[in-house]
Amino acid sequence: MKIILGSSKPHYMIRVSVFLVIAVLIAGIAGCVIHVSQNLEIWDWYDLDAIRDNMSGHHTLMNDLDSTTSGYTELASPTANEGKGWQPIGTKDDAFTGSLDGQGYEIRDLFINRPDQDDVGLFSGLDQAGVIKNIGLTNAAVIGQDRVGGLAGHNYIGAVNNSYSTGSVLGDHMVGGLVGENIEGSVSHSYSGSDVSAISGGVGGLLGENYGGTVSDSYSTGSVNGPDVVGGLLGLHFDSTVSNSYSTGSVKGTYIVGGLVGANGGALSNSYATGNVTGDADIGGLVGHNFVGNVSNSYSTGNVTGVTYVGGLIGENEGESIISNSYWNIETSGQATSGGGTGKNTTEMKDIATFSLTGWNIIAVALNETNAAYTWNIVNNITYPFLSWQS
């Protein structure tokens, strides 16, 4: 018989074995496995580690965790687990289905060095009903193989809300600053400031690859590097929705490289990219390769450098994809042409008329002010459009 028990450990209490004895008596059947899920208060790294035995519980972070917090050396440091650092919570087949509310606290100095392991991050992944919210992961150093992210390797029908990550993330394929692979999951009001790199491809500043999921009111600021399908926010975006989001980091790759999205096969609206983009083929200030994807009310301003299929906004626009009411700066991009969109000079890109006359939900505001009643704000003739939630 195998008994797995989770526990909550306030500092003033001691775990007692009586619960184990009772569970054994109740089980009564040789060979059965019992998961007794509890709602944990996370005070130290040992408590955080206990989530793996409480995968459906509703847990709360009670304070910041860092390299000085109890359990760090044994569980999350560069010397932990024979140099592999933190063991991601869960597995691909046993992902997190509970909730973790960070209450605005941070988990700092996380170290993971598992280049031969898939589904790598603080959590291996989220599954249906899994929720992570209100948490910051800072100064993280994460290395994995496929499906690698600072917060979670994958998100399958789960939700990440009001959370962020900073540091560095490195993997082979499907690598993101926050989440590696997102399938029908949601990411909202979140960001990544991590520098992200991939060996094979499918790499993005926030998410590596996004299938059937939603990304909203989110952004990335770190640099992104990889060979193929590279994006400042998302590497691959398919049958999914991105809205009210942006990226500012530099993006470098070889094939299918975009300031916001590498390869777009979904809906992209009210978003922008300002980072410089460098590659060889299918290189765009906003999207590298647009296939059966729609782009609306969006723009880019970064410098774009490439060899073939290079565009200020879109590198290559394929099939019946629609680009509407979207713009790029022909001066800052260094590109006079694009696979879609309309080129404007800097003066025009800072003029509200350019956008309001084509149906953008935009209003002029004073410097250092915002008007949340509109999707877009602009300090007319001074700034580019910015999203009103960017207070």
Kinemage of the C-alpha trace (Angstrom):
@kinemage 1
@onewidth
@group {chain A} dominant
@subgroup {mainchain}
@vectorlist {calphas} color= white
{ca met a 1} P 0.000 0.000 0.000
{ca lys a 2} L 1.234 3.472 -0.900
{ca ile a 3} L -0.107 6.486 0.919
{ca ile a 4} L 0.577 10.029 -0.338
{ca leu a 5} L -0.338 12.817 2.018
{ca gly a 6} L -0.096 16.578 1.563
{ca ser a 7} L 0.124 18.928 4.482
{ca ser a 8} L -0.024 22.569 5.402
{ca lys a 9} L 2.751 23.770 7.664
{ca pro a 10} L 2.182 27.030 9.508
{ca his a 11} L 5.307 27.806 11.475
{ca tyr a 12} L 3.609 27.175 14.785
{ca met a 13} L 2.523 23.588 13.972
{ca ile a 14} L 4.345 20.275 13.702
{ca arg a 15} L 3.321 17.574 11.260
{ca val a 16} L 2.136 14.506 13.115
{ca ser a 17} L 1.962 10.922 11.931
{ca val a 18} L -1.529 10.258 13.212
{ca phe a 19} L -2.973 11.278 9.828
{ca leu a 20} L -0.904 8.623 8.117
{ca val a 21} L -2.117 5.954 10.555
{ca ile a 22} L -5.754 6.929 10.055
{ca ala a 23} L -5.358 6.925 6.275
{ca val a 24} L -3.844 3.445 6.355
{ca leu a 25} L -6.730 2.135 8.453
{ca ile a 26} L -9.300 3.697 6.142
{ca ala a 27} L -7.636 2.391 2.990
{ca gly a 28} L -7.647 -1.207 4.128
{ca ile a 29} L -6.875 -2.532 0.704
{ca ala a 30} L -3.366 -3.583 -0.225
{ca gly a 31} L -1.858 -1.748 -3.150
{ca cys a 32} L -4.303 1.187 -3.274
{ca val a 33} L -3.016 4.760 -3.683
{ca ile a 34} L -4.614 7.566 -1.699
{ca his a 35} L -4.046 11.236 -2.510
{ca val a 36} L -5.274 13.324 0.396
{ca ser a 37} L -5.392 16.830 -1.058
{ca gln a 38} L -5.112 19.761 1.301
{ca asn a 39} L -5.077 23.502 0.845
{ca leu a 40} L -1.555 24.614 1.685
{ca glu a 41} L -0.172 27.853 3.062
{ca ile a 42} L 3.216 28.295 1.396
{ca trp a 43} L 5.761 29.788 3.803
{ca asp a 44} L 8.997 28.213 2.559
{ca trp a 45} L 10.435 26.005 -0.200
{ca tyr a 46} L 9.424 22.845 1.660
{ca asp a 47} L 5.806 23.980 1.589
{ca leu a 48} L 6.077 24.802 -2.109
{ca asp a 49} L 7.512 21.352 -2.736
{ca ala a 50} L 4.544 19.792 -0.906
{ca ile a 51} L 2.209 20.973 -3.685
{ca arg a 52} L 3.335 17.968 -5.748
{ca asp a 53} L 1.379 15.770 -3.300
{ca asn a 54} L -1.592 18.166 -3.410
{ca met a 55} L -2.099 18.656 -7.135
{ca ser a 56} L -5.800 19.528 -6.893
{ca gly a 57} L -5.623 21.680 -3.765
{ca his a 58} L -6.071 25.434 -3.509
{ca his a 59} L -2.839 26.891 -2.215
{ca thr a 60} L -1.721 30.342 -1.095
{ca leu a 61} L 1.740 31.915 -1.073
{ca met a 62} L 2.143 33.685 2.277
{ca asn a 63} L 5.419 35.567 1.707
{ca asp a 64} L 8.284 35.944 -0.753
{ca leu a 65} L 10.577 32.952 -1.271
{ca asp a 66} L 14.232 33.470 -2.183
{ca ser a 67} L 17.715 32.045 -1.709
{ca thr a 68} L 17.619 32.838 2.019
{ca thr a 69} L 14.332 31.023 2.640
{ca ser a 70} L 14.339 27.629 4.351
{ca gly a 71} L 14.644 24.741 1.894
{ca tyr a 72} L 16.265 26.671 -0.938
{ca thr a 73} L 19.653 24.941 -0.750
{ca glu a 74} L 18.092 21.484 -0.678
{ca leu a 75} L 15.366 22.044 -3.291
{ca ala a 76} L 15.897 24.989 -5.639
{ca ser a 77} L 19.562 26.034 -5.637
{ca pro a 78} L 22.296 25.283 -8.205
{ca thr a 79} L 23.532 22.507 -5.896
{ca ala a 80} L 20.133 20.903 -5.272
{ca asn a 81} L 19.360 17.476 -6.709
{ca glu a 82} L 22.923 16.870 -7.901
{ca gly a 83} L 23.073 20.163 -9.779
{ca lys a 84} L 19.690 19.808 -11.501
{ca gly a 85} L 18.066 22.296 -9.174
{ca trp a 86} L 14.321 22.425 -8.664
{ca gln a 87} L 12.246 19.428 -9.732
{ca pro a 88} L 9.216 20.796 -11.637
{ca ile a 89} L 5.951 20.198 -9.802
{ca gly a 90} L 4.038 17.373 -11.505
{ca thr a 91} L 4.535 15.669 -14.857
{ca lys a 92} L 2.927 15.932 -18.281
{ca asp a 93} L 0.485 13.154 -17.321
{ca asp a 94} L -0.036 14.413 -13.769
{ca ala a 95} L -0.294 18.165 -14.183
{ca phe a 96} L -1.540 20.724 -11.684
{ca thr a 97} L -5.347 20.952 -11.539
{ca gly a 98} L -5.671 23.038 -8.386
{ca ser a 99} L -4.909 26.713 -7.838
{ca leu a 100} L -2.020 28.770 -6.533
{ca asp a 101} L -2.671 32.352 -5.472
{ca gly a 102} L 0.568 34.261 -5.007
{ca gln a 103} L -1.185 37.217 -3.368
{ca gly a 104} L 1.339 39.498 -5.085
{ca tyr a 105} L 4.394 37.781 -3.573
{ca glu a 106} L 7.450 36.619 -5.520
{ca ile a 107} L 9.369 33.370 -5.902
{ca arg a 108} L 12.981 34.396 -6.485
{ca asp a 109} L 16.252 32.756 -7.529
{ca leu a 110} L 14.689 29.534 -8.892
{ca phe a 111} L 17.316 27.347 -10.580
{ca ile a 112} L 16.522 24.477 -12.967
{ca asn a 113} L 19.122 22.691 -15.115
{ca arg a 114} L 17.397 19.755 -16.822
{ca pro a 115} L 18.361 19.920 -20.535
{ca asp a 116} L 17.220 16.326 -21.161
{ca gln a 117} L 13.793 16.722 -19.534
{ca asp a 118} L 10.503 17.870 -21.112
{ca asp a 119} L 7.797 19.960 -19.426
{ca val a 120} L 10.095 22.109 -17.358
{ca gly a 121} L 9.334 25.163 -15.225
{ca leu a 122} L 8.315 25.911 -11.662
{ca phe a 123} L 5.390 23.658 -12.592
{ca ser a 124} L 5.640 20.913 -15.162
{ca gly a 125} L 2.278 22.131 -16.364
{ca leu a 126} L -1.357 23.033 -15.753
{ca asp a 127} L -4.304 20.875 -16.726
{ca gln a 128} L -8.051 21.472 -16.787
{ca ala a 129} L -9.128 23.897 -14.069
{ca gly a 130} L -5.511 24.532 -13.052
{ca val a 131} L -4.978 28.187 -12.108
{ca ile a 132} L -1.904 30.230 -11.235
{ca lys a 133} L -2.516 33.872 -10.375
{ca asn a 134} L -1.048 36.938 -8.693
{ca ile a 135} L 2.495 35.591 -8.570
{ca gly a 136} L 5.915 36.785 -9.687
{ca leu a 137} L 8.839 34.543 -10.617
{ca thr a 138} L 11.995 36.680 -10.577
{ca asn a 139} L 15.659 36.036 -11.340
{ca ala a 140} L 14.856 32.509 -12.504
{ca ala a 141} L 17.344 30.427 -14.498
{ca val a 142} L 15.480 27.633 -16.301
{ca ile a 143} L 16.901 25.061 -18.725
{ca gly a 144} L 14.894 22.176 -20.209
{ca gln a 145} L 14.270 20.326 -23.457
{ca asp a 146} L 10.752 20.560 -24.969
{ca arg a 147} L 7.897 22.594 -23.493
{ca val a 148} L 9.910 24.883 -21.271
{ca gly a 149} L 8.738 28.033 -19.482
{ca gly a 150} L 9.652 29.993 -16.396
{ca leu a 151} L 6.303 29.423 -14.702
{ca ala a 152} L 5.116 26.254 -16.466
{ca gly a 153} L 6.251 23.947 -19.223
{ca his a 154} L 2.716 23.623 -20.599
{ca asn a 155} L -0.788 24.927 -20.010
{ca tyr a 156} L -3.580 22.608 -21.167
{ca ile a 157} L -6.964 24.279 -20.641
{ca gly a 158} L -5.650 25.983 -17.508
{ca ala a 159} L -5.346 29.672 -16.681
{ca val a 160} L -2.479 32.010 -15.838
{ca asn a 161} L -3.562 35.427 -14.634
{ca asn a 162} L -1.793 38.505 -13.293
{ca ser a 163} L 1.577 36.746 -13.143
{ca tyr a 164} L 5.084 37.377 -14.456
{ca ser a 165} L 8.576 35.993 -14.846
{ca thr a 166} L 12.056 37.442 -15.220
{ca gly a 167} L 15.461 35.854 -15.699
{ca ser a 168} L 16.440 33.440 -18.473
{ca val a 169} L 14.812 30.439 -20.146
{ca leu a 170} L 16.573 28.019 -22.505
{ca gly a 171} L 15.238 24.911 -24.234
{ca asp a 172} L 15.078 22.960 -27.467
{ca his a 173} L 11.519 23.361 -28.768
{ca met a 174} L 8.368 25.148 -27.545
{ca val a 175} L 10.112 27.584 -25.227
{ca gly a 176} L 8.539 30.671 -23.635
{ca gly a 177} L 9.457 33.159 -20.959
{ca leu a 178} L 6.299 32.350 -18.989
{ca val a 179} L 4.847 29.152 -20.548
{ca gly a 180} L 6.324 26.815 -23.151
{ca glu a 181} L 3.195 25.382 -24.820
{ca asn a 182} L -0.366 26.678 -24.422
{ca ile a 183} L -3.236 24.451 -25.628
{ca glu a 184} L -6.715 25.909 -25.166
{ca gly a 185} L -5.479 27.667 -22.044
{ca ser a 186} L -5.650 31.346 -21.186
{ca val a 187} L -2.931 33.817 -20.263
{ca ser a 188} L -4.096 37.260 -19.209
{ca his a 189} L -2.719 40.374 -17.498
{ca ser a 190} L 0.715 38.737 -17.397
{ca tyr a 191} L 4.204 39.429 -18.685
{ca ser a 192} L 7.713 38.100 -19.097
{ca gly a 193} L 10.937 40.039 -18.823
{ca ser a 194} L 13.041 36.912 -19.352
{ca asp a 195} L 15.600 36.467 -22.107
{ca val a 196} L 14.466 33.385 -24.019
{ca ser a 197} L 16.415 31.081 -26.347
{ca ala a 198} L 15.634 27.851 -28.203
{ca ile a 199} L 17.841 25.375 -30.030
{ca ser a 200} L 15.243 24.099 -32.519
{ca gly a 201} L 12.452 26.652 -32.611
{ca gly a 202} L 8.942 27.541 -31.545
{ca val a 203} L 10.150 30.242 -29.179
{ca gly a 204} L 8.486 33.383 -27.846
{ca gly a 205} L 9.052 35.999 -25.196
{ca leu a 206} L 5.839 35.045 -23.368
{ca leu a 207} L 4.725 31.728 -24.916
{ca gly a 208} L 6.572 29.348 -27.197
{ca glu a 209} L 3.537 27.941 -29.048
{ca asn a 210} L -0.174 28.672 -28.693
{ca tyr a 211} L -2.884 26.318 -29.999
{ca gly a 212} L -6.521 27.217 -29.474
{ca gly a 213} L -5.653 29.408 -26.509
{ca thr a 214} L -6.113 33.062 -25.652
{ca val a 215} L -3.594 35.741 -24.722
{ca ser a 216} L -4.878 39.132 -23.606
{ca asp a 217} L -3.597 42.261 -21.875
{ca ser a 218} L -0.095 40.792 -21.700
{ca tyr a 219} L 3.409 41.665 -22.851
{ca ser a 220} L 7.074 40.688 -23.044
{ca thr a 221} L 10.244 42.753 -22.829
{ca gly a 222} L 13.145 40.276 -22.969
{ca ser a 223} L 15.253 39.340 -25.977
{ca val a 224} L 14.245 36.248 -27.966
{ca asn a 225} L 16.587 34.045 -29.993
{ca gly a 226} L 16.130 30.844 -31.980
{ca pro a 227} L 16.526 29.395 -35.459
{ca asp a 228} L 12.923 29.083 -36.698
{ca val a 229} L 9.436 30.311 -35.752
{ca val a 230} L 10.531 33.051 -33.385
{ca gly a 231} L 8.405 35.849 -31.991
{ca gly a 232} L 8.749 38.623 -29.465
{ca leu a 233} L 5.534 37.504 -27.726
{ca leu a 234} L 4.699 34.150 -29.367
{ca gly a 235} L 6.624 31.816 -31.623
{ca leu a 236} L 3.687 29.923 -33.192
{ca his a 237} L 0.106 31.157 -32.903
{ca phe a 238} L -2.519 28.809 -34.415
{ca asp a 239} L -6.322 28.823 -34.182
{ca ser a 240} L -5.916 31.120 -31.198
{ca thr a 241} L -6.542 34.713 -30.161
{ca val a 242} L -4.131 37.446 -29.131
{ca ser a 243} L -5.517 40.833 -28.162
{ca asn a 244} L -4.445 44.011 -26.378
{ca ser a 245} L -0.845 42.828 -26.043
{ca tyr a 246} L 2.650 43.941 -27.046
{ca ser a 247} L 6.348 43.134 -27.190
{ca thr a 248} L 9.379 45.403 -26.928
{ca gly a 249} L 12.358 43.012 -26.934
{ca ser a 250} L 14.747 42.327 -29.812
{ca val a 251} L 14.050 39.188 -31.835
{ca lys a 252} L 16.666 37.191 -33.744
{ca gly a 253} L 16.280 34.050 -35.814
{ca thr a 254} L 16.720 32.531 -39.238
{ca tyr a 255} L 13.333 31.657 -40.688
{ca ile a 256} L 9.839 32.940 -39.760
{ca val a 257} L 10.724 35.699 -37.312
{ca gly a 258} L 8.359 38.420 -36.100
{ca gly a 259} L 8.466 41.269 -33.632
{ca leu a 260} L 5.262 39.992 -31.997
{ca val a 261} L 4.514 36.595 -33.564
{ca gly a 262} L 6.719 34.329 -35.653
{ca ala a 263} L 4.015 32.324 -37.467
{ca asn a 264} L 0.416 33.521 -37.217
{ca gly a 265} L -2.530 31.270 -38.009
{ca gly a 266} L -4.994 32.878 -35.619
{ca ala a 267} L -6.577 36.198 -34.751
{ca leu a 268} L -4.309 39.056 -33.751
{ca ser a 269} L -5.840 42.402 -32.795
{ca asn a 270} L -5.084 45.635 -30.957
{ca ser a 271} L -1.453 44.740 -30.425
{ca tyr a 272} L 1.981 46.089 -31.315
{ca ala a 273} L 5.713 45.413 -31.396
{ca thr a 274} L 8.617 47.838 -31.085
{ca gly a 275} L 11.675 45.556 -30.943
{ca asn a 276} L 14.257 45.139 -33.700
{ca val a 277} L 13.822 41.981 -35.803
{ca thr a 278} L 16.647 40.152 -37.580
{ca gly a 279} L 16.678 37.006 -39.720
{ca asp a 280} L 16.945 35.591 -43.243
{ca ala a 281} L 13.533 34.671 -44.660
{ca asp a 282} L 9.948 35.540 -43.664
{ca ile a 283} L 10.912 38.412 -41.404
{ca gly a 284} L 8.381 41.007 -40.229
{ca gly a 285} L 8.145 43.829 -37.729
{ca leu a 286} L 4.930 42.343 -36.334
{ca val a 287} L 4.536 38.891 -37.939
{ca gly a 288} L 7.083 36.814 -39.807
{ca his a 289} L 4.716 34.502 -41.700
{ca asn a 290} L 0.952 35.009 -41.727
{ca phe a 291} L -0.935 31.884 -42.817
{ca val a 292} L -4.722 31.842 -42.577
{ca gly a 293} L -4.363 34.440 -39.865
{ca asn a 294} L -6.095 37.774 -39.450
{ca val a 295} L -4.377 40.908 -38.163
{ca ser a 296} L -6.340 44.013 -37.253
{ca asn a 297} L -5.756 47.372 -35.537
{ca ser a 298} L -2.090 46.658 -34.848
{ca tyr a 299} L 1.304 48.171 -35.645
{ca ser a 300} L 5.079 47.833 -35.466
{ca thr a 301} L 7.977 50.275 -35.285
{ca gly a 302} L 11.140 48.174 -34.903
{ca asn a 303} L 13.985 47.957 -37.394
{ca val a 304} L 13.580 44.919 -39.661
{ca thr a 305} L 16.487 43.170 -41.379
{ca gly a 306} L 16.347 40.109 -43.623
{ca val a 307} L 17.046 38.640 -47.060
{ca thr a 308} L 13.803 37.310 -48.606
{ca tyr a 309} L 10.164 37.947 -47.752
{ca val a 310} L 11.014 40.877 -45.521
{ca gly a 311} L 8.329 43.375 -44.523
{ca gly a 312} L 7.907 46.333 -42.243
{ca leu a 313} L 4.763 44.745 -40.725
{ca ile a 314} L 4.408 41.276 -42.296
{ca gly a 315} L 7.180 39.211 -43.829
{ca glu a 316} L 5.017 36.873 -45.917
{ca asn a 317} L 1.229 36.887 -46.107
{ca glu a 318} L -0.182 33.611 -47.377
{ca gly a 319} L -3.585 32.468 -48.656
{ca glu a 320} L -6.723 34.288 -47.610
{ca ser a 321} L -5.216 35.982 -44.591
{ca ile a 322} L -6.591 39.452 -43.905
{ca ile a 323} L -4.568 42.425 -42.704
{ca ser a 324} L -6.805 45.356 -41.793
{ca asn a 325} L -6.230 48.816 -40.338
{ca ser a 326} L -2.660 47.971 -39.397
{ca tyr a 327} L 0.523 49.989 -39.887
{ca trp a 328} L 4.280 50.044 -39.734
{ca asn a 329} L 6.780 52.882 -39.521
{ca ile a 330} L 8.638 53.022 -42.829
{ca glu a 331} L 11.385 55.211 -41.327
{ca thr a 332} L 12.289 53.268 -38.180
{ca ser a 333} L 11.778 49.851 -39.808
{ca gly a 334} L 13.984 50.594 -42.779
{ca gln a 335} L 11.360 48.846 -44.924
{ca ala a 336} L 9.257 50.521 -47.600
{ca thr a 337} L 7.208 47.389 -48.327
{ca ser a 338} L 5.380 44.685 -46.402
{ca gly a 339} L 3.339 41.526 -46.944
{ca gly a 340} L 0.361 43.494 -45.647
{ca gly a 341} L -0.615 46.680 -43.856
{ca thr a 342} L 0.069 50.320 -44.608
{ca gly a 343} L 3.377 52.117 -44.208
{ca lys a 344} L 3.479 55.498 -42.494
{ca asn a 345} L 6.213 57.915 -41.501
{ca thr a 346} L 6.936 58.773 -37.863
{ca thr a 347} L 4.820 61.913 -37.885
{ca glu a 348} L 1.825 59.998 -39.210
{ca met a 349} L 2.350 57.168 -36.706
{ca lys a 350} L 2.007 59.691 -33.864
{ca asp a 351} L -1.066 61.389 -35.311
{ca ile a 352} L -4.393 60.204 -33.894
{ca ala a 353} L -6.071 60.807 -37.244
{ca thr a 354} L -4.107 57.937 -38.807
{ca phe a 355} L -5.894 55.516 -36.487
{ca ser a 356} L -9.223 57.125 -35.611
{ca leu a 357} L -10.162 57.521 -39.274
{ca thr a 358} L -9.905 53.759 -39.755
{ca gly a 359} L -12.048 52.777 -36.798
{ca trp a 360} L -9.568 52.303 -33.959
{ca asn a 361} L -11.061 52.676 -30.485
{ca ile a 362} L -8.628 55.450 -29.576
{ca ile a 363} L -8.597 58.786 -27.755
{ca ala a 364} L -6.011 61.495 -27.198
{ca val a 365} L -4.848 61.974 -23.602
{ca ala a 366} L -2.465 64.283 -21.788
{ca leu a 367} L 1.091 63.137 -21.055
{ca asn a 368} L 1.203 60.601 -18.193
{ca glu a 369} L -2.554 60.139 -18.268
{ca thr a 370} L -4.753 57.291 -19.500
{ca asn a 371} L -8.407 56.841 -20.364
{ca ala a 372} L -9.471 53.249 -19.678
{ca ala a 373} L -12.773 53.724 -21.502
{ca tyr a 374} L -10.874 53.275 -24.774
{ca thr a 375} L -8.725 50.402 -25.992
{ca trp a 376} L -6.013 52.744 -27.260
{ca asn a 377} L -4.642 56.038 -25.951
{ca ile a 378} L -2.222 58.440 -27.628
{ca val a 379} L -0.544 61.666 -26.618
{ca asn a 380} L -1.192 63.270 -29.960
{ca asn a 381} L 1.888 64.169 -31.988
{ca ile a 382} L 4.144 62.938 -29.141
{ca thr a 383} L 3.712 59.191 -28.622
{ca tyr a 384} L 2.759 56.165 -30.630
{ca pro a 385} L -0.590 54.605 -29.660
{ca phe a 386} L -0.437 52.651 -26.414
{ca leu a 387} L -2.918 50.354 -24.721
{ca ser a 388} L -5.004 52.075 -22.075
{ca trp a 389} L -4.247 49.407 -19.466
{ca gln a 390} L -0.575 50.447 -19.651
{ca ser a 391} L -0.861 52.865 -16.779
